[in-house]
Amino acid sequence: MKNKVISANSAIALIKDGDVVCTTGFVQSCIPEALHAALEKRYVETNAPKGLTLIMCAGAGDSKGLGTGRLHHEGLLSRVIAANFGRMPKVAQAAQENKIQGYNLPQGVISKLYRSCAAGSPGLFTKVGLHTYVDPRLGGGKVNDLTKDDIVKHVEVDGEEWLFYKATPIDVALIRATSADPSGNLSMEKEALTLDVLAQAMAAHNGGGLVIAQVERIVEQGSIRPKDVKVPGILVDCVVLADDPIMHRMNYGVMYDPALAGEVRVPVDAMPKMELDERKIVARRAAFELPPNGVINLGVGAPDGVASVANEEKVTPYIVMTTEAGAVGGVLAGGSSFGSSANAHAVMDQNQMFDFYHGRGLDLTCLGMAECDQFGNVNTSKFGGRLNGCGGFIDISQNARAVVFAGTFTVGGLEVQIAYGKVKIMKEGRSRKFVNNVEQITFSGKFATQRSQPVIYVTERCVFQLTPDGLELIEVAPGIDIEKNILAHMDFKPIINKPMPMDRRIFIDEPMELLDELLNLKLSERISYDSDRNILFVNLEGWSVRKKTDVDDLRKALVDARMRAGRRVNAVVNHDGCRIADDLYDDYAEMIAYMLENHYVSTTRYTTSAFMRMKMQEALKKRGVKPHIYEKPDEAHASLEAVRNAAE
């Protein structure tokens, strides 16, 4: 039986000029650092191998030269196909200077293309990337003028738009595991994530390529249980033992955390509480969008604070948080451990997680935003002279049922004071985020509205909602002046009707009772009954319909109130500041039709939101219900009184 354990230098010596090399790693975790270091060392010392193509999913480095950042030396790379360039800035710079060819494709697409290669498929059909810069009509993911070949095609199948991504055969796969036996069977018991190591190994092996695995330890032949073998030895050519522990740390900030590896479970009450600053304000407001019993994805930066807020508010048991890297459940980790989870329920392969995301398994995602324009387009991939890349942003934002974009209103030196339940801008950020036109479309507002995808934009001072006519200002933080603190720092004027105050609880350093809010436990308090006039008053001001179960909860509360009245009732409903997710208007209209048929004599409703009036009228009309939706409360009340008088 062949012993596949060799030195890093001997393994890397097998890579030839012009090879296509893929590597594993997610942000700062699960990176085969010893292999990257050996490749860098060989090139610096021998000027070989030259002209490699590097394929990778997420960024795999510390942005300061580690990970794939080691591969920046001129001549080493000729082409890069990656979801993220931000963690290898010198490689990104080479691409921007037209020294290498470059493609920036969605992370999930690259992840699933490994499987296409493994199966001998020419590529991948998907809707991911339509109407973004990846769409060949908007650039095809090319990052510079040097990059000429089209690897993304726009196609039509049965009248529907699709993108076809061409697979690139893999010559060398650099992967990482915890343990290996001499035959190359690999297990991952101390890794935080499994990522795409199996798919990458199979892609390289089935294409006649080379698979090099970095491990922490060599174990006796046959000592790894069959079901614990993540990559079988038949796929592995070389095993490299990382002699220096620093080259095989869990991530760049953590040598090893057994909770992230699933070895132990830790008490979540011991997890640190966030300081009440602008980042936490954004996370707290975003947390109000969490759908109970829903599946959530959180992006890096401001959005990952939502996990901490959910833990503080005891909401975590009622939602399932996930990461595109494969973690399911538990408390998502931040910082250098981003992508992993403490007390995770499960860890899936990255490509399988993207199957789940692409299939619209996500109820909500909360993602960051570098730029946002008047059309609701968001840019996170190329801005401020930097090529950052999309990562999994496109895969996730296009396919989640609802989207929350979260971040500070301006950036670069922003100083905010939060005191006495109010926000005060002490120093404005140097750069605006809300611009006339984004530099690059990573998320298409127009495409989202066409599909009735609910989208809001949360900042520390206000909240916007995506409408067919652009962004509408729907909430303003206490202490914030709309003209001075919002409009003066935007390149465009949003739609302004009657924005509501952001919930004051967000700005006070005390528990927000978020769980009661999300579970609609106090919904009955919004309903009152005037027996003399037989009118049910329903105050939905500031209430949100996030998920179909919210409609069901409201129906139950209304039916209960009507049954207590003992007769059919007239109802007047205040929808001012109420938000109904775009894809739930039909469910909401069905509930109104049910109440009219079974419990109401008549009903009127009012809201200052022209967008809501339009959407509700459309939904009710489809169900044959004549809507009475007014702009002002006195109009709604007058209409109801007229109906009552006519009936009498």
Secondary structure, 3 states (H helix, E strand, C coil): CCCCEECHHHHHCCCCCCCEEEECCEECECCCHHHHHHHHHHHHHHCCCCCEEEEECCCECCCCCCHHHHHHCCCCEEEEEECCCCCCHHHHHHHHCCCCEEEECCHHHHHHHHHHHHCCCCEEEECCCCCCCCCHHHCCCECCCCCCCCCEEEEEECCEEEEEEECCCCCEEEEECCEECCCCCEECCCCCCCCCHHHHHHHHHHCCCEEEEEECEECCCCCCCHHHCCECHHHCCEEEECCCHHHHCCECCECCCCCCCCCCCCCHHHCCCCCCCHHHHHHHHHHCCCCCCCEEEECCCHHHHHHHHHHHCCCHHHCEEECCCCEECCEECCHHHCCCEECCCEECCHHHHHHHHHCCCCCEEEECCCEEECCCCEECCEECCEECCCCCHHHHHHHCCEEEEECCCEECCCEEEEECCEEEEEECCCEECEECCCCCCCECHHHHHHCCCCEEEECCCEEEEEECCEEEEEEECCCCCHHHHHHHHCCCCCEEEEEEECCHHHHCCCCCCHHHHHCCCCHHHHEEEECCCCEEEEECCCCEECCHHHHHHHHHHHHHHHHHHCCCEEEEEECCCCEECHHHHHHHHHHHHHHHHHCEEEEEEECCCHHHHHHHHHHHHHCCCCCCEECCHHHHHHHHHHHHHHHC
